[in-house]
Amino acid sequence: MNRFGFYLVRLLRVALGFIAGLVLASAMVVILDLNKGRLPEALAGAATIGFYTFLAAQLFWPLLLVLLVAEVLSWRSPAFHLGLGALAALSALVWTYLQAPQEAADPILGDEPALTASRIAVTLLAGLAGALVSWFIAGRSAGLQPPERIHP
C-alpha cells in the first residue's frame, strides 16, 4: 500500500472511531435516560439513536478536528481521549441547561427538571464510553507510520 492509501485509511479510522463513539453515547442516552432503562422497540430505537447520533455529530464536529490533530501529533493516551469525552459530556450538559425553560418543572404534567442527578451521570458515562470506543478504534494507534519496504 502506498503512503497516500495508508494515510487515507488512518483518516477513515479516525472518522469511524468518532462516529462509533457517537453511536454508543447516543444509545446509552436513549436507553438509560430518555427511555428510563427500558429497551425501545427495534425500529423506533434505531431511528432515535440515528437521530441523536446525527445531532451529536453536528454539535461535536470540533472534537473531530481535535482527534485529527491528535492523530497527526501521535497522541495515543487514553486519558487524553477520556478527557475529550468528559469535555463533550459537560458541553452537552451546559447546552441542555441553557436550552431548558426558565420556569420550574410541573409535576402534574410529568415534567422533569432539565438536569437531574441521573441525567448528569448518564451523560458523563456516555461521553466517557464514547471516548473509550473512539480511542480503541483509532486513538491507540494514532500517528503510526507506514512500514518501510525493503527491496532486495
Backbone torsions as a table, in degrees:
resi	resn	phi	psi	omega
1	MET	NA	133.9	179.7
2	ASN	-77.3	173.0	-176.8
3	ARG	-63.4	-39.9	-179.7
4	PHE	-60.2	-45.6	178.3
5	GLY	-63.3	-39.5	179.4
6	PHE	-62.2	-47.3	-179.0
7	TYR	-69.2	-32.1	175.8
8	LEU	-64.9	-41.4	177.3
9	VAL	-64.9	-38.7	178.1
10	ARG	-62.6	-44.2	179.1
11	LEU	-65.0	-37.7	177.2
12	LEU	-66.3	-35.1	176.8
13	ARG	-65.3	-39.6	177.8
14	VAL	-63.1	-45.9	179.5
15	ALA	-64.5	-41.5	178.6
16	LEU	-64.3	-41.9	177.2
17	GLY	-62.5	-40.7	178.0
18	PHE	-62.2	-47.3	-178.3
19	ILE	-68.4	-40.7	178.8
20	ALA	-63.8	-39.2	176.1
21	GLY	-63.2	-40.7	177.8
22	LEU	-65.9	-39.4	179.4
23	VAL	-63.9	-44.6	179.6
24	LEU	-64.5	-44.9	179.8
25	ALA	-63.1	-41.1	178.5
26	SER	-64.3	-41.9	178.6
27	ALA	-62.8	-40.7	178.7
28	MET	-63.7	-43.1	-179.9
29	VAL	-66.3	-42.1	-179.1
30	VAL	-64.9	-45.8	-175.1
31	ILE	-76.8	-46.3	-172.4
32	LEU	-84.1	-31.0	-175.7
33	ASP	-106.3	-57.3	-173.6
34	LEU	-73.1	-30.0	-177.2
35	ASN	-106.6	11.4	175.7
36	LYS	54.4	38.6	175.1
37	GLY	85.0	-2.6	178.6
38	ARG	-94.2	143.6	176.3
39	LEU	-73.5	129.7	178.7
40	PRO	-74.9	167.1	173.7
41	GLU	-60.9	151.8	-170.6
42	ALA	-57.7	-50.5	-176.4
43	LEU	-70.0	-43.9	179.5
44	ALA	-65.9	-39.7	178.8
45	GLY	-65.2	-43.4	179.5
46	ALA	-64.7	-40.6	179.1
47	ALA	-66.3	-41.6	-179.9
48	THR	-67.3	-43.7	178.8
49	ILE	-64.7	-40.2	176.6
50	GLY	-62.5	-41.0	178.5
51	PHE	-63.8	-46.2	-179.4
52	TYR	-67.3	-33.0	175.5
53	THR	-64.9	-43.7	178.1
54	PHE	-62.9	-43.0	178.8
55	LEU	-63.6	-43.7	179.5
56	ALA	-65.3	-36.9	178.2
57	ALA	-64.0	-35.3	177.0
58	GLN	-69.6	-36.4	-177.0
59	LEU	-81.2	-33.3	-171.6
60	PHE	-107.3	23.7	179.0
61	TRP	-61.8	-27.6	175.3
62	PRO	-62.0	-29.6	177.1
63	LEU	-65.9	-32.9	176.1
64	LEU	-63.5	-38.9	176.7
65	LEU	-64.4	-40.0	177.4
66	VAL	-65.2	-38.3	177.3
67	LEU	-65.7	-35.5	176.1
68	LEU	-66.8	-39.5	175.8
69	VAL	-64.2	-40.7	177.8
70	ALA	-62.4	-35.3	177.4
71	GLU	-66.0	-44.6	-178.5
72	VAL	-66.8	-39.2	-177.1
73	LEU	-90.7	5.2	176.4
74	SER	60.7	41.3	176.4
75	TRP	-84.7	104.5	-175.5
76	ARG	-103.2	1.0	-173.0
77	SER	-65.4	128.6	174.8
78	PRO	-65.4	-29.4	178.7
79	ALA	-63.8	-37.0	177.3
80	PHE	-63.1	-46.1	-179.1
81	HIS	-68.2	-38.8	177.0
82	LEU	-66.3	-35.1	174.8
83	GLY	-63.2	-39.7	175.7
84	LEU	-64.2	-39.0	177.6
85	GLY	-64.7	-41.2	177.4
86	ALA	-66.1	-38.9	177.2
87	LEU	-63.4	-41.3	177.6
88	ALA	-64.1	-41.8	179.4
89	ALA	-65.1	-43.0	178.8
90	LEU	-65.0	-38.4	178.0
91	SER	-67.3	-34.7	176.0
92	ALA	-66.5	-38.7	178.2
93	LEU	-67.0	-40.9	177.5
94	VAL	-63.8	-42.3	178.5
95	TRP	-62.6	-41.0	177.8
96	THR	-62.6	-42.7	180.0
97	TYR	-64.6	-42.2	-178.7
98	LEU	-70.0	-28.4	-179.7
99	GLN	-88.0	-7.1	-176.7
100	ALA	-72.6	149.3	175.9
101	PRO	-65.7	151.5	-175.6
102	GLN	-79.5	-22.8	-179.6
103	GLU	-77.6	159.7	-178.6
104	ALA	-69.4	153.4	179.1
105	ALA	-68.4	141.5	-179.1
106	ASP	-100.9	110.3	-178.2
107	PRO	-67.8	-22.2	179.2
108	ILE	-66.8	-37.9	179.3
109	LEU	-84.4	-4.2	-179.4
110	GLY	84.0	16.5	178.5
111	ASP	-71.7	151.8	174.2
112	GLU	-121.8	155.3	173.3
113	PRO	-62.6	156.4	-178.0
114	ALA	-62.9	-39.7	-179.1
115	LEU	-121.6	116.9	172.8
116	THR	-115.8	167.4	-179.3
117	ALA	-62.4	-40.1	-179.7
118	SER	-68.7	-37.5	179.2
119	ARG	-66.2	-39.4	177.9
120	ILE	-64.7	-45.0	-179.5
121	ALA	-63.9	-44.2	-179.6
122	VAL	-63.8	-42.1	-179.3
123	THR	-65.5	-43.1	178.3
124	LEU	-64.9	-43.0	178.1
125	LEU	-65.0	-37.4	178.1
126	ALA	-65.6	-41.4	177.6
127	GLY	-63.7	-42.4	179.6
128	LEU	-68.9	-40.0	179.0
129	ALA	-66.6	-41.6	177.1
130	GLY	-63.0	-39.5	178.0
131	ALA	-66.4	-37.9	179.2
132	LEU	-65.8	-39.6	176.7
133	VAL	-64.9	-43.0	178.7
134	SER	-62.2	-41.7	178.2
135	TRP	-65.0	-40.8	-177.9
136	PHE	-64.5	-38.8	-178.0
137	ILE	-77.3	-46.4	-172.0
138	ALA	-125.2	-32.2	-170.7
139	GLY	-72.1	-33.2	-175.7
140	ARG	-72.2	-15.1	177.3
141	SER	-119.2	26.8	-176.3
142	ALA	-62.6	136.0	173.0
143	GLY	78.1	11.3	178.8
144	LEU	-65.4	143.3	179.6
145	GLN	-94.0	151.3	177.3
146	PRO	-67.2	146.5	179.2
147	PRO	-65.8	141.0	178.6
148	GLU	-78.3	135.8	177.8
149	ARG	-89.3	136.6	176.9
150	ILE	-109.5	118.3	-180.0
151	HIS	-93.8	133.5	-179.9
152	PRO	-73.2	NA	NA
